[in-house]
Amino acid sequence: MSDQPGRPPRKPGKPHRRPKKDPVRILAFEALRAVDERDAYANLVLPPLLRKAREKGDFDGRDAALATELVYGTLRRQGTYDAIVAACIDRPLREVDPPVLDVLNLGVHQLLGTRIPTHAAVSASVELARVVLGDGRAKFVNAVLRKVSQHDLDAWVERVAPPYDEDPDDHLSVVHSHPRWVVSALWDSLGGGRAGIEDLLEADNERPEVTLVARPGRTTAEAVLAEVGEESGLPGRWSPYAVRLAEGGEPGSFDIVKSGRAGVQDEGSQLVAIALANAPVEGRDEKWLDGCAGPGGKAAMLAGLAAERGATLLASEKQPHRAGLVAKALAGNPGPYQVIAADGTRPPWGPGTFDRILMDVPCTGLGALRRRPEARWRRRPEDLEGFAPLQRGLLRKALESVRVGGVVGYATCSPHLAETRAVVEDVLKGVGGAELIDARPLLEGVPGLGEGPDVQLWPHLHGTDAMYLALIRPTA
């Protein structure tokens, strides 16, 4: 007899069960979809999602930590996981719908990159698939993950990575989850043998420390440490303004950060600003420029350092909304400063106006892959050609805008030679009268800075983003 009039009797079998909604894994999936569909960055997408989940009462601190690990771990190891999934299916990987691949890679990360038990990783991933993909695709996810669970990560890598002796770049690409062209570019920039590039690629896949900066003229590193506490904070390795937070530290929870007296800033970025500020200049030292100031971290440091010497800073940023972020970062600076929205390649100021100029130019961001792991999959070799004219144009205008005897700092958050030395060398060929200043002595105590006169920082050597800096002085 049927349950309802007009409907056939139910067939015997398992009763229908609604899938269990797991807030942590659903949030991680939503973050990955935003990264893929909207070209969003995880470090911008994840915080508001976590905040909303806490406000709803769905999350505690452990849940937030797990969601963060799932998102960043999956993005960092995406290349390796894609190769493993490809070995477990009977179709080309490109034919797997992106949402399905996100669920699969989340599951693979739980199986191979965390301590979550195998049965829990598989069942939680299948439940997620049922919620966000439907029962049919959940069966596919289940079948694939059961194949993945038969081996650990080392065994899978040995199976799917080509031998190093046959193709070193492709081997490192699969093992360390970087696109082949990025591996090749980083290796060219770094030089040396296999050990160095493997150390660098491994460092790119590690969770970076959160580093605070004590903004000059507004507070000190000692004051930041006092508020953070000895259990949560350590002095910086290289910058006298840096404080490193212990794992899990929430920078936004400290009053000294909320007030703007301190901020979040990688130590490499701090060193670039310090070196520019301390470079020798001839004659007056009154007018400073940050020519690509957004979002404002280096500008806030420079404004404070300028104020201590009685100098003023002009912070210029082409995008108005980013200029607004700069103004927010500089609010409360003790000395005079100005923030404007202007194009550094067509500046509103005249030649020879400034004594010091920092041009931290737009770039591929290959030096910050620890913090923005998705950038490695988003960037393409042709992006270098798109940035090249802008980078050269900004440096040329900077050299026109500084007076003879002043100094220009050309900086990028990329170690790619096409964005660093190639730009500097090309521009200097067309400039009559300019010399490179040795930047190494200005990064006091920092080892492994190479032959100079420019400086390249590295995650595996210095614990910083891979910042590049060249200091140039016009002589005529």
C-alpha positions as CSV (number, residue, x, y, z in Angstrom):
1,M,0.0,0.0,0.0
2,S,1.4,3.4,-0.9
3,D,2.1,6.1,1.7
4,Q,0.0,8.7,-0.3
5,P,-2.9,8.3,-2.6
6,G,-1.9,8.1,-6.3
7,R,1.8,7.3,-5.6
8,P,3.3,3.8,-6.1
9,P,4.6,1.9,-3.1
10,R,8.1,2.7,-2.0
11,K,10.7,0.2,-3.1
12,P,12.5,-1.6,-0.2
13,G,16.0,-0.3,0.6
14,K,17.8,2.3,2.6
15,P,15.6,5.2,3.8
16,H,16.4,8.6,2.3
17,R,18.8,10.6,4.5
18,R,19.5,14.3,4.3
19,P,23.2,15.0,4.0
20,K,24.7,16.5,7.2
21,K,25.8,20.1,6.7
22,D,29.3,20.7,8.0
23,P,29.8,24.4,8.4
24,V,33.6,24.2,8.4
25,R,33.9,22.3,5.1
26,I,31.0,24.3,3.5
27,L,32.8,27.5,4.3
28,A,36.1,26.1,2.9
29,F,34.3,25.1,-0.3
30,E,32.7,28.6,-0.6
31,A,36.1,30.2,-0.2
32,L,37.7,28.0,-2.9
33,R,34.8,28.7,-5.3
34,A,35.2,32.5,-4.8
35,V,38.9,32.2,-5.6
36,D,38.2,30.3,-8.8
37,E,35.0,32.0,-10.0
38,R,35.8,35.6,-9.1
39,D,39.6,35.6,-9.1
40,A,39.4,36.6,-5.5
41,Y,42.3,36.2,-3.1
42,A,41.8,33.8,-0.1
43,N,43.3,36.3,2.3
44,L,40.5,38.8,1.4
45,V,37.7,36.2,1.1
46,L,38.3,34.1,4.1
47,P,38.2,36.7,7.0
48,P,34.6,37.9,6.3
49,L,33.4,34.4,5.9
50,L,34.9,33.4,9.2
51,R,33.6,36.5,10.9
52,K,30.1,35.8,9.7
53,A,30.3,32.2,10.9
54,R,31.4,33.3,14.3
55,E,28.5,35.8,14.5
56,K,26.0,33.0,13.6
57,G,27.5,30.9,16.4
58,D,28.6,28.2,13.9
59,F,32.3,28.4,14.6
60,D,34.8,28.4,17.5
61,G,38.5,29.0,17.3
62,R,39.3,25.4,16.4
63,D,36.7,25.5,13.6
64,A,38.2,28.7,12.2
65,A,41.7,27.2,12.3
66,L,40.6,24.0,10.5
67,A,38.8,26.0,7.8
68,T,41.8,28.2,7.3
69,E,44.1,25.1,7.0
70,L,41.7,23.5,4.5
71,V,41.6,26.5,2.3
72,Y,45.3,27.5,2.3
73,G,46.5,23.9,2.3
74,T,44.4,23.0,-0.7
75,L,45.5,26.1,-2.7
76,R,49.2,25.6,-1.9
77,R,49.1,21.9,-2.9
78,Q,46.7,22.2,-5.7
79,G,49.2,21.2,-8.4
80,T,50.2,18.0,-6.6
81,Y,46.6,17.1,-5.8
82,D,45.5,17.7,-9.3
83,A,48.2,15.2,-10.5
84,I,47.0,12.6,-8.0
85,V,43.3,13.0,-8.8
86,A,44.2,12.8,-12.5
87,A,45.8,9.4,-11.8
88,C,42.6,8.2,-10.1
89,I,40.0,9.0,-12.9
90,D,39.4,7.7,-16.4
91,R,39.0,11.1,-18.1
92,P,41.2,14.2,-18.6
93,L,41.3,16.4,-15.5
94,R,40.0,19.4,-17.5
95,E,36.7,17.5,-18.0
96,V,36.0,17.5,-14.3
97,D,33.8,20.4,-13.3
98,P,35.6,22.9,-11.2
99,P,33.3,22.6,-8.2
100,V,33.7,18.8,-8.2
101,L,37.5,19.3,-8.4
102,D,37.4,21.7,-5.4
103,V,35.6,19.1,-3.3
104,L,38.0,16.4,-4.4
105,N,41.1,18.5,-3.6
106,L,39.7,19.4,-0.2
107,G,39.3,15.7,0.4
108,V,42.8,14.9,-0.9
109,H,44.3,17.5,1.4
110,Q,42.5,16.0,4.4
111,L,43.7,12.6,3.4
112,L,47.3,13.4,2.5
113,G,48.1,16.8,4.2
114,T,46.5,16.6,7.6
115,R,46.1,14.2,10.5
116,I,42.4,13.7,10.0
117,P,41.7,10.0,10.1
118,T,41.1,8.4,6.7
119,H,37.5,7.3,7.3
120,A,36.6,10.8,8.6
121,A,38.3,12.6,5.7
122,V,36.4,10.5,3.1
123,S,33.0,10.5,4.8
124,A,33.2,14.3,5.5
125,S,34.1,15.0,1.9
126,V,31.3,12.8,0.6
127,E,28.8,14.5,2.8
128,L,30.1,17.9,1.5
129,A,29.6,16.6,-2.0
130,R,26.0,15.6,-1.3
131,V,25.3,19.0,0.1
132,V,26.9,21.1,-2.6
133,L,26.9,18.8,-5.7
134,G,24.2,16.2,-5.2
135,D,24.1,12.5,-4.7
136,G,25.3,11.5,-8.1
137,R,28.5,13.4,-8.0
138,A,29.0,12.4,-4.3
139,K,29.4,8.8,-5.5
140,F,32.1,9.9,-7.9
141,V,33.9,11.8,-5.1
142,N,33.6,8.7,-2.9
143,A,35.1,6.5,-5.5
144,V,38.1,8.8,-6.2
145,L,38.9,9.5,-2.6
146,R,38.9,5.8,-1.8
147,K,41.5,5.3,-4.5
148,V,43.5,8.2,-3.1
149,S,43.4,6.8,0.4
150,Q,45.3,3.7,-0.7
151,H,48.7,5.5,-0.5
152,D,50.3,8.3,1.5
153,L,51.6,11.5,0.0
154,D,55.2,10.4,-0.6
155,A,54.0,7.2,-2.4
156,W,51.6,9.2,-4.6
157,V,54.3,11.8,-5.5
158,E,56.7,9.0,-6.4
159,R,53.9,7.6,-8.7
160,V,52.8,10.8,-10.4
161,A,56.0,13.0,-10.6
162,P,58.3,12.5,-13.6
163,P,61.9,11.5,-12.5
164,Y,64.1,14.4,-11.7
165,D,66.9,13.2,-14.0
166,E,64.6,13.2,-17.0
167,D,62.9,16.6,-16.4
168,P,64.0,18.5,-13.3
169,D,61.6,21.4,-13.8
170,D,58.5,19.2,-14.2
171,H,59.6,17.0,-11.3
172,L,59.8,20.0,-9.0
173,S,56.6,21.4,-10.3
174,V,54.6,18.3,-9.3
175,V,56.5,17.6,-6.1
176,H,56.3,21.2,-4.8
177,S,53.0,22.3,-6.4
178,H,54.2,25.2,-8.6
179,P,53.6,25.7,-12.3
180,R,56.5,24.7,-14.3
181,W,57.2,28.2,-15.7
182,V,57.3,29.5,-12.1
183,V,59.8,26.8,-11.0
184,S,62.0,27.7,-14.0
185,A,61.8,31.5,-13.3
186,L,62.6,31.1,-9.6
187,W,65.5,28.8,-10.3
188,D,67.0,31.3,-12.8
189,S,66.6,34.1,-10.2
190,L,68.0,32.1,-7.3
191,G,70.8,30.3,-9.2
192,G,72.6,27.4,-7.7
193,G,71.8,23.7,-7.6
194,R,68.8,21.5,-6.6
195,A,69.0,22.0,-2.9
196,G,68.4,25.8,-3.0
197,I,65.4,25.7,-5.3
198,E,63.8,22.9,-3.3
199,D,64.3,24.9,-0.1
200,L,62.6,27.9,-1.7
201,L,59.7,25.9,-3.1
202,E,59.2,24.2,0.2
203,A,59.2,27.6,2.0
204,D,56.5,28.8,-0.5
205,N,54.3,26.0,0.8
206,E,54.7,26.8,4.5
207,R,52.3,28.9,6.5
208,P,54.0,32.3,6.9
209,E,54.4,34.0,10.3
210,V,52.2,37.0,10.9
211,T,54.5,40.0,11.5
212,L,53.5,43.3,13.0
213,V,55.3,46.6,12.4
214,A,55.6,49.3,15.1
215,R,54.9,52.4,13.1
216,P,57.7,55.0,13.7
217,G,56.7,58.0,15.6
218,R,53.6,56.3,16.9
219,T,54.9,53.4,18.9
220,T,57.9,51.1,19.4
221,A,58.5,47.4,18.9
222,E,59.0,47.2,22.7
223,A,55.5,48.6,23.3
224,V,54.0,46.2,20.8
225,L,55.7,43.3,22.5
226,A,54.5,44.4,25.8
227,E,50.9,44.4,24.6
228,V,51.2,41.2,22.7
229,G,52.9,39.4,25.6
230,E,55.9,37.1,25.7
231,E,53.9,34.0,25.0
232,S,52.4,35.5,21.8
233,G,55.2,37.7,20.4
234,L,58.8,37.6,19.4
235,P,61.1,40.3,18.2
236,G,61.7,40.6,14.5
237,R,64.7,38.9,12.9
238,W,66.0,41.9,11.0
239,S,63.8,45.0,11.3
240,P,64.0,47.0,14.6
241,Y,60.2,47.7,14.1
242,A,59.1,44.1,13.7
243,V,57.2,41.8,16.1
244,R,56.4,38.2,15.1
245,L,53.2,36.7,16.3
246,A,53.1,33.1,17.5
247,E,51.0,30.7,15.5
248,G,47.3,31.4,15.8
249,G,47.8,35.0,17.0
250,E,45.0,37.3,15.9
251,P,46.6,40.8,15.0
252,G,43.2,42.5,15.0
253,S,42.6,41.6,18.6
254,F,45.2,44.0,19.9
255,D,44.4,47.6,20.7
256,I,47.7,48.8,19.4
257,V,46.8,47.4,16.0
258,K,43.2,48.6,16.1
259,S,44.4,52.1,16.8
260,G,46.8,52.1,13.8
261,R,49.9,52.5,15.9
262,A,51.0,49.1,14.6
263,G,50.0,47.2,11.6
264,V,50.5,43.9,9.8
265,Q,53.5,44.0,7.5
266,D,56.0,41.5,6.3
267,E,59.6,42.1,7.5
268,G,60.8,42.2,3.9
269,S,58.6,45.2,3.2
270,Q,59.8,46.9,6.4
271,L,63.4,46.4,5.3
272,V,62.8,48.0,1.9
273,A,61.3,51.1,3.5
274,I,64.1,51.3,6.1
275,A,66.8,51.0,3.4
276,L,65.3,53.7,1.3
277,A,65.0,56.0,4.4
278,N,68.6,55.4,5.4
279,A,70.3,55.6,2.0
280,P,72.8,58.5,1.8
281,V,71.7,61.6,0.0
282,E,73.6,64.7,-0.8
283,G,72.3,68.0,0.5
284,R,68.8,68.6,1.7
285,D,66.5,65.9,2.9
286,E,63.0,67.4,3.1
287,K,60.7,65.9,0.5
288,W,59.9,62.2,0.2
289,L,57.6,60.4,-2.2
290,D,56.0,57.0,-2.1
291,G,55.0,56.8,-5.8
292,C,52.9,53.5,-5.7
293,A,51.7,53.8,-2.1
294,G,48.7,51.4,-2.0
295,P,47.6,49.9,0.3
296,G,49.8,52.0,2.6
297,G,52.1,49.8,4.7
298,K,55.4,51.2,3.5
299,A,53.9,54.7,3.2
300,A,53.0,54.6,6.9
301,M,56.6,53.6,7.8
302,L,58.1,56.3,5.6
303,A,55.8,59.0,6.9
304,G,56.9,58.2,10.4
305,L,60.6,58.1,9.5
306,A,60.3,61.3,7.5
307,A,58.6,63.1,10.4
308,E,61.4,62.1,12.8
309,R,63.8,64.1,10.5
310,G,61.5,67.0,9.8
311,A,60.7,65.8,6.3
312,T,57.3,65.4,4.6
313,L,55.9,62.5,2.7
314,L,53.7,62.6,-0.4
315,A,51.9,59.3,-0.8
316,S,50.6,58.8,-4.4
317,E,48.4,56.0,-5.6
318,K,46.7,55.7,-9.0
319,Q,43.6,53.9,-7.8
320,P,41.3,56.1,-5.7
321,H,40.0,53.3,-3.5
322,R,43.6,52.2,-2.8
323,A,44.5,55.9,-2.1
324,G,41.7,55.7,0.5
325,L,43.5,52.7,2.2
326,V,46.7,54.7,2.2
327,A,45.0,57.6,3.9
328,K,43.6,55.2,6.5
329,A,47.1,53.7,7.2
330,L,48.7,57.2,7.6
331,A,45.9,58.6,9.8
332,G,47.5,59.6,13.1
333,N,51.0,60.1,11.7
334,P,52.8,62.7,13.9
335,G,54.3,64.7,11.0
336,P,53.0,66.4,7.9
337,Y,52.0,64.2,4.9
338,Q,49.7,64.2,1.9
339,V,47.9,61.5,0.1
340,I,46.8,61.9,-3.5
341,A,45.4,59.8,-6.3
342,A,47.7,60.2,-9.3
343,D,49.4,58.2,-12.0
344,G,53.1,57.8,-11.4
345,T,53.8,57.6,-15.1
346,R,52.1,61.0,-15.7
347,P,52.8,62.8,-12.4
348,P,51.3,66.1,-11.3
349,W,54.7,67.2,-9.8
350,G,57.7,68.6,-11.7
351,P,61.1,67.1,-12.3
352,G,63.7,67.1,-9.5
353,T,61.0,67.7,-6.8
354,F,61.9,65.0,-4.3
355,D,64.9,64.0,-2.3
356,R,63.8,60.3,-1.7
357,I,61.4,58.3,-3.8
358,L,60.2,54.7,-3.3
359,M,58.6,53.0,-6.4
360,D,57.3,49.7,-5.2
361,V,55.9,48.8,-8.6
362,P,52.9,46.6,-9.6
363,C,54.2,43.1,-10.4
364,T,53.3,39.4,-10.7
365,G,53.6,38.9,-6.9
366,L,55.7,35.8,-7.3
367,G,57.6,36.8,-4.1
368,A,54.5,36.4,-1.9
369,L,53.3,32.9,-2.8
370,R,53.3,31.9,0.8
371,R,50.6,34.5,1.5
372,R,48.8,34.3,-1.8
373,P,49.2,30.7,-3.0
374,E,46.5,31.1,-5.6
375,A,48.6,33.6,-7.4
376,R,50.9,30.9,-8.7
377,W,47.9,29.3,-10.6
378,R,46.5,32.6,-11.8
379,R,49.6,34.2,-13.2
380,R,50.9,33.4,-16.7
381,P,54.2,34.0,-18.4
382,E,52.6,36.6,-20.7
383,D,51.7,38.7,-17.6
384,L,55.3,39.7,-17.5
385,E,54.9,41.5,-20.8
386,G,51.9,43.3,-19.5
387,F,53.8,44.7,-16.4
388,A,57.0,45.5,-18.2
389,P,56.1,48.8,-19.8
390,L,54.5,50.1,-16.6
391,Q,57.4,49.1,-14.4
392,R,59.9,50.8,-16.7
393,G,57.7,53.9,-17.1
394,L,57.4,54.3,-13.3
395,L,61.1,53.9,-12.7
396,R,61.9,56.5,-15.5
397,K,59.5,59.0,-14.0
398,A,60.9,58.4,-10.6
399,L,64.4,59.2,-11.8
400,E,63.1,62.4,-13.4
401,S,61.3,63.3,-10.3
402,V,64.2,63.0,-7.9
403,R,66.8,65.7,-7.7
404,V,70.5,65.1,-8.5
405,G,72.1,63.6,-5.3
406,G,68.8,62.2,-4.1
407,V,67.9,58.5,-4.2
408,V,65.2,56.3,-5.8
409,G,64.3,52.9,-4.5
410,Y,62.9,50.5,-7.1
411,A,61.2,47.6,-5.4
412,T,59.1,44.6,-6.4
413,C,57.5,41.7,-4.5
414,S,58.8,39.4,-7.2
415,P,62.2,37.9,-7.7
416,H,61.6,37.3,-11.5
417,L,64.6,38.7,-13.3
418,A,62.3,40.2,-15.9
419,E,60.8,42.4,-13.2
420,T,63.9,43.2,-11.2
421,R,67.4,43.5,-12.7
422,A,66.2,43.6,-16.3
423,V,64.0,46.6,-15.6
424,V,66.8,48.5,-13.8
425,E,69.4,47.7,-16.4
426,D,67.1,48.8,-19.3
427,V,66.1,52.0,-17.7
428,L,69.7,53.0,-16.6
429,K,70.8,52.5,-20.2
430,G,68.6,55.3,-21.3
431,V,69.3,57.7,-18.4
432,G,72.2,60.1,-18.6
433,G,74.0,60.1,-15.3
434,A,72.8,57.6,-12.6
435,E,74.5,55.1,-10.4
436,L,73.5,52.1,-8.3
437,I,74.0,52.4,-4.6
438,D,75.1,49.3,-2.7
439,A,71.9,48.5,-0.7
440,R,73.5,45.7,1.4
441,P,75.0,47.8,4.2
442,L,71.6,49.4,4.7
443,L,70.0,46.0,5.6
444,E,72.2,45.7,8.7
445,G,72.7,42.2,10.0
446,V,70.8,40.5,7.2
447,P,72.9,37.6,5.7
448,G,72.9,36.1,2.3
449,L,72.4,39.3,0.3
450,G,74.5,38.2,-2.7
451,E,77.0,40.2,-4.6
452,G,75.0,43.5,-4.7
453,P,74.6,46.3,-5.3
454,D,71.0,45.4,-5.4
455,V,69.3,43.1,-2.9
456,Q,67.0,40.1,-3.2
457,L,65.4,38.7,-0.1
458,W,64.1,35.1,0.0
459,P,61.6,33.2,2.1
460,H,63.9,30.2,2.7
461,L,66.9,32.3,3.6
462,H,65.4,35.3,5.4
463,G,61.9,34.2,6.4
464,T,60.5,37.2,4.4
465,D,58.6,37.6,1.2
466,A,60.9,37.6,-1.9
467,M,61.3,41.4,-2.0
468,Y,63.7,43.0,-4.4
469,L,65.4,46.4,-4.0
470,A,67.7,48.5,-6.1
471,L,68.8,52.0,-4.9
472,I,69.7,54.5,-7.7
473,R,71.2,58.0,-7.4
474,P,71.0,60.5,-10.3
475,T,74.4,62.1,-10.7
476,A,73.6,64.6,-13.5
